Amino acid sequence: MGPRAGGLPKPMIIITDWKRVSTTLKEIDIPALNNIPDVIQMTDEIDTSIGALTNHIQKVVKSCSREAPAAVDRRKLPADALDLLRAKNAPLRHAYADSTRENRSKTRALQRRVRACILEVRNEEWSNLMKDITPSHQAFWKLTKTLKSEGYLPIPPLKKSDSSLVLDDSEKAKCLANSLEL
């Protein structure tokens, strides 16, 4: 990945699939490890064996690892939204510990404020995307597909022969069975 606008390279992390490492290390017939003697008598043999085993483990871990960006910038929240989230979480924990009407009321009010703030942030991100999007952008085509589709068609409620609605699960089963018998 190239450098960012500030000139610094994007921070990367290494992600290792440890299950794959474990499975690979369980393989027995490996030429590098077959050279290790069964009986080690001299310190040179110990050093050689440790070196061969270390090299093998390093190769396996490297082959089961990949490099990925350290952080994805697209979902970061503004500082005021993060502060509001932190301000909500402490009373929320307190409300769970001491569930009084006043604590629940304060918590609900803070949750509504956080929800409104997050909605505002999402709307702002959406507006920014709409300003910056070009016809060659992949998101443009996803957006047009989403807007073109009519969404899902709601399934009408089941009705009995007397035109009343079926509410109970057992009544629904009977209604479906009756419709299949016809």
TABELPE-V90182 format. One record per backbone hydrogen bond with DSSP energy under -0.5 kcal/mol. NH is the residue of the N-H (numbers start at 1). CO is the residue of the C=O. Records with the same first field share a line. If there is no record, write none. Layout:
# TABELPE-V90182
NH: CO / CO
This chain:
# TABELPE-V90182
4: 8
7: 4
10: 2
13: 68
15: 13 / 66
16: 14
17: 64
18: 16
21: 17
22: 18
23: 19
24: 20
25: 21
26: 22
27: 24
30: 28
33: 30
34: 30
35: 31
36: 33
40: 38
41: 39
46: 42
47: 43
48: 44
49: 45
50: 46
51: 47
52: 48
53: 49
54: 50
55: 51
56: 52
57: 53
58: 54
59: 55
60: 56
61: 57
62: 58
63: 59
64: 60
65: 62
66: 15
68: 13
70: 11
73: 71
75: 72
76: 73
82: 78
83: 79
84: 80
85: 81
86: 82
87: 83
88: 84
89: 85
90: 86
91: 87
92: 88
93: 89
94: 90
95: 91
96: 92
97: 93
98: 94
100: 98
104: 100
105: 101
106: 102
107: 103
108: 104
109: 105
110: 106
111: 107
112: 108
113: 109
114: 110
115: 111
116: 112
117: 113
118: 114
119: 115
120: 116
121: 117
122: 118
123: 119
124: 120
125: 121
126: 122
127: 123
128: 124
129: 125
130: 126
131: 127
132: 128
133: 129
137: 134
140: 137
141: 137
142: 138
143: 139
144: 140
145: 141
146: 142
147: 143
148: 144
149: 145
154: 152
160: 164
163: 160
166: 158
167: 165
172: 168
173: 169
174: 170
175: 171
176: 172
177: 173
178: 174
179: 175
180: 176
181: 177
182: 178
